[in-house]
Amino acid sequence: MPNVFLTPDVLARRSLANLYELTVMLPLVYRDISSDFGPQKVGNTVNVKRPPRFEATTFDRTRGIVIQDTTESKIPVVLDTIADVSVEVTSEELTLDIEDFDEQILRPAMEAISQKVDRDLLSLRAAITQQAGTDPYGTGDDLLWENPENLIEAGRLLDIQSVPAPGRRAVIGPTTKARWLGKPLLLHADKSDSTAALRQGSIGQQIVGFDTFWSQNVGQPSPAPRPGDPTTEVGVAFHSTAFAFASAPMELPPGAEVFTVQYKGLSMRVAMDYDIRHKTTVISVDTLYGVTCLDPDRAVLLQGPHAGAPAPAGAPAPTGGNPEGGDPEGAKPPATKRTTKDAA
């Protein structure tokens, strides 16, 4: 029997569940899920707790123990984005049961918001300077960007920065995923029986220490990149504390049925209002959030050579740009220029 009680609270809970399931980057980054932010407006700044970091010291009996500060530091995050999807539905559409309404309207709306959240989190790659995939460590081409062994080099760079091994993730694009699939390392990757292996976009669990995912939002390089621009997709290997996401509930507008819900650091608002002129109901779903890079040393870019840079000896031609992999017209990229720009 059709369900005619599609209220804002029902839609908000279902929207939040859909959004959390569809996003790739959001569950991988740090979120202050312990904070209970009050109603906020766009442009407000909230303080996100950073987990404390301790240092093991050698015990000296004459000196005694060293008391370390357990106070969690705060990181300001500006809530500068409202991702919104608003739709107008008829009375007939509102009489659909929750499964039909979810499939026809709610899930596509959350897909659009999830894509925006992923793109905004991936934009934080602009702050990263470390990269792997262009200069193999040692001999051979196994660590080039198009091979999953490239994660070995990314792990080495994170090890040098004393980044903890637990909580390491990698997100690549569709072209890199296509290059990786079928490689021996990926074929033998541990696909655990846990539900984590069923996560959206999951490629394989614990590929040389990284939980690996792929996203269409990584973006493709320009067909004609300028000197200094990437000639391949720009994936990223990182620790969960490299990036942060903060979300807060928004104020409830008067004159409409409104409900907000929060789950694992994500806040969602659903408002419903009847349009008497057209005898339709407007449903607006939105979320207020901000993103920031906490520590660029805890992330490594996964990419091939930049345009204008000579390819390593024996390396295959990069995707896009100059098919020879050399300097177009003898141009050289600026010596200090590093960019993660990709054309999404």
ROVEX-62502 format. One record per residue: residue in one letter; x, y, z of N, C-alpha, C, O in turn. Coordinates in steps of 0.1 Angstrom, whole numbers, plus 5000, padded with zeros to 4 digits. Layout:
BEGIN
AXYZXYZXYZXYZ/...
***
This chain:
BEGIN
M500949885000500050005000500950125000501950135008/P500650224992501450344991501550415005500650415012/N502750475008502950545020502850695017503550755010/V501850755024501550895022502150985033501851095034/F502950925041503550995052505051025050505850995059/L505351075039506751115036507051255042506851355036/T507451245055507651375062509151415062509951325058/P509451535066510851585065511751495073512951475069/D511351445085512251365093512551225086513751185087/V511551165079511751045072512751065060513650995058/L512451175053513351205041514751245046515751215039/A514951315057516251355061517051235065518251225061/R516551145072517251025076517650945064518750895063/R516750925055516950855043518050925034518850855028/S517951055033518851135025520251115031521251095023/L520451125044521751115050522350985048523550965045/A521550875049522050745047522550725033523550665030/N521750775023522150765009523450845007524350795000/L523550965012524751055010525950985015527050985008/Y525950935027527050875033527550745025528750715024/E526550675020526850555012527450594998528350524994/L527050704992527450734979528850814978529550804968/T529250874989530450954988531650854990531650764997/V532750884982533950814983534950874993535450805002/M535151004992536151075000535751095015536551085024/L534451125017533951165030534351065041534851115051/P534050935039534350845050535850825052536250765062/L536750875043538150845044538950955051540050935055/V538351075053539051185059538651205073537651145078/Y539351295080539051315094537851405096537651505089/R536951355105535751435108535551435124535751335130/D535351555129535151565143533751525147532851605148/I533551395148532251345151531751365165530551335168/S532651405174532251425188531651565190531051585200/S531951655181531451795183529951805180529451745171/D529351885188527851905186527752055182527352135191/F527952085170527852225166526352275166525452195162/G526152395171524852445170524452495156525352485147/P523252555154522952605141523952705136524352795144/Q524352695124525352785118524852845105523852805099/K525552955101525253015088526453005079527552975084/V526253015066527353005056528353115059527953235061/G529653085060530653185063531153175077532153235081/N530353105086530853095100532052995101532252915092/T532753015112533952935114533752845126533252895137/V533952715125533852625137535252565140536052555131/N535452535152536752475156536552325157535852275166/V537352255149537352115148538452065157539552115157/K538151965165539151905174540151825166539851735158/R541451845169542551755163542951655174543251695185/P543051535170543451435180544851465186545751505178/P545051445199546451485204547451385199547151265197/R548651435198549851355194550851345206551251445211/F551251225209552151205220553451155215553651105204/E554451175224555851125221556351035232556251075244/A556850915229557350825239558750875243559550905235/T558950895256560150945262560850835270560150735275/T562150845272562850745280562750785295562950895299/F562350685303562050715317563350735324564350655323/D563450835332564650875340564150875354563350965358/R564650785363564050775377564350905385563550945393/T565550965382565851085389564951205385564651295394/R564551205373563651315368562251285370561451375372/G561951155369560551115370559851115356560551135346/I558551095356557851085343557651225337557651325345/V557451225325557151355318555651365314555151275307/I554951455320553551475318553351545304553951655302/Q552551485296552351545283550951595282550051545289/D550751695274549451765273548451675266548651635254/T547251655272546251575266545151665260544151615254/T545351795260544351885255544351875240545351885233/E543151855234543051845220543051985214542252075218/S543952005205544052135198542852155189542152055185/K542552275185541452305177541952365163542952435162/I541252325153541552365139540352445134539252395133/P540552575130539352645125539052605111539952595102/V537752575108537252535095536152635091535152645099/V536252695080535152785075534052705068534352635059/L532852725073531752655066531252745055530452835056/D531952725043531752815032530952755021530752825010/T530352635022529652575011528352515016528252455026/I527252545008525952485010525752404997525552464986/A525652274998525352184987523852164988523352114998/D523152204977521652204978521052134965521552154954/V520052054967519252004956517752024960517351974971/S517052094952515652124955514852074943515152094931/V513752004946512851944935511451984939511052004950/E510651984928509152004929508451874926508651824915/V507651824935506951704933505451724933504951814940/T504751644927503251644927502751564938503451484944/S501351574940500751494951500851344947500951264956/E500751314934500851174930502251124934502351004938/E503251204932504651154935504851134950505551044954/L504151214958504351204972503651074977503951034989/T502751024970502050894974502850774971502350664974/L503950784965504850674963505350614976505450684986/D505550484976506150434988507650474989508150524980/I508250455001509550515003510650454994511550514990/E510450324990511450264981511350324967512350354961/D510150354962510050414949510550564949511250604940/F510150634960510550774961512050784962512650874957/D512650694970514050694972514750664959515750734956/E514250574951514950534938514750644927515650664920/Q513550704927513250794916513750944919514151014910/I513750984931513951124934515151134944516051214942/L515051074956515951104967517351054964518351134966/R517550934959518950884957519650964946520851004947/P518950994934519651084924520051224930521051274926/A519151274939519551404945520751394954521651484953/M520851284961522051264970523251234962524351264966/E523051174951524251144942524851274937526051294937/A524051374934524551504930525351574941526451634939/I524851574953525451634965526751554968527751614971/S526751424967527951344970529051374961530251384965/Q528751394948529751434938530451564942531651584940/K529651664946530151794950531051784962532151844962/V530651704972531451684984532851624980533851664985/D532751524972534051454968534951554960536151554963/R534351634951535151724944535851824953537051864951/D535051874963535651974972536751914980537751984983/L536651794985537651724992538851704984540051714988/L538651654971539851634962540551764958541651754955/S539851874959540452004956541652034966542452114963/L541651964978542651994987544051934983545051954989/R544051864971545351814966546251934962547451914961/A545652054960546452164957547552204967548452274964/A547252154980548252194990549352094992550252114999/I549351984984550251874985551451894976551251934965/T552651874981553851894973554551754970555251744960/Q554451654979555051524977554351454965553051464964/Q555051384957554451304946555151184943556451174945/A554451084938555050954934554450914921553350944918/G555350854913554850814900555650864888555450814877/T556550954890557351004879558850964880559450934870/D559350954892560750914894560850794902560750794914/P560950674896560950544903562150544913563250594910/Y561850494925562850484935563550354933563050244935/G564850354928565550234925565550224909565550324902/T565550104905565550074890564250014886563549964894/G564050024873562849964867561650064867561750174872/D560550024860559450104859558250064867557150114866/D558449974877557349924885556650034893555450014896/L557350134897556750234905556150354898555850454904/L556050344884555450454877553950464880553350374886/W553350574876551950614880550950504876549950494883/E551250434865550150344860550250204866549550124861/N551150184876551250054882550850074897551250174903/P550149974902549749984917550949984926550950024937/E552149934921553349934929553750084932554650104941/N553150174925553450314928553150354943553750444949/L552150274949551850294963553050264972553150314983/I553950174967555150144975555950274977556450304988/E556150354967556850474968556150574976556750654984/A554750584975553950674983554150634998554250725006/G554150505001554350455014555650495020555850535032/R556650495011558050525016558050675020558650715030/L557450765011557450905015556650935028557051015035/L555550865030554850875043555650825054555550875065/D556350715052557250655063558250765067558550775079/I558850825058559950925061559351045069560051095078/Q558051075067557351175075556851125088556151195095/S557150995091556650935104555050935105554550955115/V554450915093552950905093552550765097553150665092/P551650745106551250615111550750525100550150575090/A551050395101550550305090549050285091548450285080/P548450265102546950245102546350375097546750485101/G545250365089544550485085545050535072544650645068/R545850465064546350505051545350465040544850355040/R545050565032544050545021544650595008545550675008/A544150544997544450594983543250604975542350514975/V543150714967542050734958542550774945543350864943/I542150694935542650714921541450734912540350724916/G541750774899540750804889540450674881541050574882/P539450694871539050574863540150524854540250404851/T540950624848542050574839543150504847543550394842/T543550554858544450474867543950344871544650244871/K542650344875542050214879542150114867542449994869/A541850164855541850074843543250014841543449904837/R544250104843545650054842546049954853546849864850/W545549984865545949894876545249754875545849654879/L544049754871543249624871543949524862544449554851/G544149404867544849294860546249284863546949194859/K546849394870548249384874548349274885547449264893/P549449204886549649104896549449144910548749074918/L549849264913549749314927548249334931547949304942/L547449374921546049404924545349264925544349254932/L545649174916545049044916545148974929544348894933/H546348994935546548924948546249004960546648964971/A545649124958545349214969544349144978543449064974/D544449164991543649095001542249165001542049275005/K541249084996539849134996539249065009538748955008/S539149135019538649075032537149055031536449105022/D536648965040535248935040534449035048533249025050/S535149145053534349245061533549325051533749335039/T532649395058531749485050532549605044532049675035/A533749635049534549745044534849715029535049815022/A534949595025535249565011534149595002534349604990/L532949625007531749654999531549804998530549844993/R532449885004532350025003532350084989532850024980/Q531550194987531450254974532850284968533650344975/G533150234956534350264949535550184954536650214949/S535350084962536550014967537149924956536449864948/I538449934956539249844946539849724953539649614948/G540449744964541049634972541449674985541949794987/Q541349584995541749625008543249595010543749485006/Q543949685016545349675020546249635008546849535009/I546249724998547249714988548449784993548549904994/V549549704996550749745002550549855013551149955014/G549549825022549249915033548250025031547950105040/F547650035019546650135016545250075013545149975005/D544250115019542850085015542650175003542750295003/T542350114991542350184979540950194973540150094973/F540650314968539350344962539550424949540650474946/W538450424941538550514929537250594928536250564934/S537450714922536350804920536450874907537550914902/Q535250894901535150964888535551114890535951184880/N535551164902535751304905537251334905537651454907/V538151234904539551264903539851354891540751444891/G539151334880539251424868540351374859541251304862/Q540151414846541051374835541951494832541551614833/P543151474827544051584823543551644810542751594803/S544051764808543651834796544251764784545351714785/P543551754772544151694760545351774755546251704749/A545551894759546651974755547152054767547052174768/P547851984777548252054789549352154786550252124778/R549352254794550352354793551552314801551452224809/P552752364798553952324805553752344820553352444825/G554052234827553852244842552552174846552452144858/D551652154837550352094841550551944840551351894833/P549651864848549751724848549351664835548451714828/T549951554830549551484818548751364821548351294812/T548651334834547851214838546851254849546851364853/E546051154853545151184864546051204877547251164877/V545451274886546251304899545451244910544551304916/G545851114913545351054925546051094937546951184937/V545651044949546251084961546250964971545250894973/A547450954978547550854989547750935001548651035001/F547050905012547050995023546650925036546050815036/H546950985047546450935060545151015063544951125058/S544350945071542951005073543051145079542151225078/T544151175087544351305093544951415084545351515089/A545151385071545751485062544651585059545051705057/F543451545058542351635054541251625064541051525071/A540451735065539351745075538151795068538151875059/F536951745073535651785068534851815080534851745090/A534151935080533351975091531952015085531852085075/S530951975092529552005088528752045100529051995111/A527852135099526952175110525552205105525352235094/P524652185114523252205111522952355108523652445114/M522052385099521652515096520452565103519652475109/E520252695104519052745110517752695103517752675091/L516752685111515452635106514652755101514352845109/P514352755088513552875083512152865087511552755089/P511452975089510052975093509152945082509552965070/G507952895085506952885074507052755066506452745056/A507852655070508052535063508252425073508752445084/E507952305068508252185076509752155074510152125063/V510552155085511952145084512452045094511852035106/F513451965090514051865100515451855097515851845085/T516351855107517751825105518151705112517551665122/V519151635107519651515112521251515111521751565101/Q521951455120523351445120523851295122523251225129/Y524951265114525451125115526951125111527251165100/K527751085120529251065117529851195112530551195102/G529551305118530151435114529451505102529951605097/L528351445097527651505086526251545090525551475097/S525851665086524551725090523751745077524251795067/M522451715078521551725066520251795070519751765081/R519751885062518551955064517551925053517951935041/V516351895056515251875046514151965050513651965061/A513652045040512552135042511552105031511852075019/M510252105035509152085026508152205027507852245038/D507652245016506752365016505752345004506152304993/Y504552375007503452354996503352484988503152594994/D503352464975503152574966501652574961501252494953/I500852664967499452654964499152704950498052654945/R499952784944499752824930499752714920498952704911/H500752624922500852514913500452374919500552274912/K499952384932499552264938500552154938500352034935/T501852194941502952104942503652124955503452224962/T504552034959505352044971506752054967507351974959/V507452154972508852174970509652104981509452134993/I510552024978511451954988512852004985513351984974/S513452054996514852114995515752035005515452025016/V516751974999517751905007519051975006519551994995/D519652005018520952075017521852045029521351985039/T523052075028524052045038525052165038525552205028/L525452205050526452315052527752255056527752175066/Y528852285049530152215053531352305049531252395041/G532452265053533752315049534852215050534752115057/V535852235042536952135041538352215043538352325040/T539352145048540652205049541752095049541451975052/C542952135046544052045046544752055060545252165063/L544751955068545351955081546951955080547652025087/D547451865072548851835072549251785058549051665055/P549851875049550151825036551251725035551351645026/D552051715046553051605047552551465049553251375048/R551251455052550551325054549851285041548951195042/A550251335030549651295017550651305006551651375006/V550451214996551351214984550451204972549451124971/L550851284962550151274949550551154941551751124941/L549651094934549950984925549651024911548551034907/Q550751054904550551114890551851084882552851044887/G551651104869552751094859553451224858553251314866/P554351234848555151354846554251474842553151454836/H554751594845554051714841554451744826555451694821/A553551814820553851854806555151934805555352024813/G555951904795557151974793558351904800559451944797/A558151814809559151744816559551614808558651544804/P560851584807561151464800560751344808560851334820/A560251244801559751114808560951034812562051044806/P560850964823561950874827562250774817561450734809/A563550724816563950634806563150504806562950444817/G562650464795561850344794560450364798559650264797/A559950484802558650494806557650504794558050554783/P556450454795555450464784555050604782555150694791/A554550634770554050774768552950804777552050724779/P552850924783551850964792550550984785550451004773/T549450974793548050994788547851144785548051224794/G547551184773547351324769548651394768549651344770/G548551514763549751604762550551554750550051494741/N551851574750552851544740552951394739553551334749/P552651314729552651174728554151124730554251004733/E555151204727556451164729556951174743558051124746/G556151244751556551254765557751354768558251354779/G558151424758559251524759558751664760557651684763/D559651754758559351894759558751944745559451944735/P557551994745556952054733557652184730557752274738/E558152194718558752314713559952354722560352464722/G560552254729561752284737561352354750562252404757/A560052364753559652444765560052364778559952244778/K560352434788560652374801559752434812559452554811/P559252344821558352404832559252484841560452454843/P558652584848559352654858559952564869559352464872/A561152594873561852504882561152484895561252374901/T560352584900559752564913558252544912557552534922/K557752524900556252514899555852374901556352284894/R554852354910554252224912552752254912552352334920/T552052184905550552204905549852074904550351974898/T548652064910547851954909546551974902545551904903/K546652084893545452114886545052004876545851954868/D543751964876543251874866541951934861541252004868/A541551894849540351944843539251844847539151744840/A538451874857537451774861536351774851535351704852/
***
